[in-house]
Amino acid sequence: MTAPGKTVNGFRFMPPSLAAWIGSSIPEKPFSGDIPWTPLGKPLAETTFALMTSAGISVKSDPPFDMARERREPTWGDPTFRAIPREAGEADIAVNHLHITTDFIKQDLNVILPLARFRELERDGRIGRLAPTSYSYYGYQPDPTVLLSEAMPQVAERMRAEGVEAVLLTPA
């Protein structure tokens, strides 16, 4: 993505050889299919939201994402997810990701998972409510098959059970 005078380098924190190898698998031709879109069927003030991030956040009492295996197998990314309670804050979370700088998240969880901001929106009546659970997964997925076929159906079912009607995804 480029802006006047700016270039975003998604491979900045990777070893150059790994960045070149992964970059070579990205198609030159842009996506040309239909993008699915479902308009929101009711006002935000009546809508239940969940948050989801690809930043590899976990609650400290849960197992962390498996970065050790990725270090051994650089083309593998942990295909699991973690449930994050709506009241979580910086003291409650661990950030496990080899491809992003995690310092800012550890200082202010809201930069990637805006739980406190959504609780404020709920309190102010701007949204209906924030669901009891939000979710995190590990965004580095060279082969997303397991993530999409096993983890995400579980997340979707949990969201349905909590009455989630809209999800804000914050990619890391």
Secondary structure, 3 states (H helix, E strand, C coil): CEECCEECCCCCCCCHHHHHHHHCCCCCCCCCCCCCCCCCCCCHHHCEEEEEECECEEECCCCCCCHHHHHHCCCCCCCCEEEEECCCCHHHEEECCCCCCCHHHHHCHHHCCCHHHHHHHHHCCCCCEECCEEEEEECCCCCCHHHHHHHHHHHHHHHHHCCCCEEEEECC
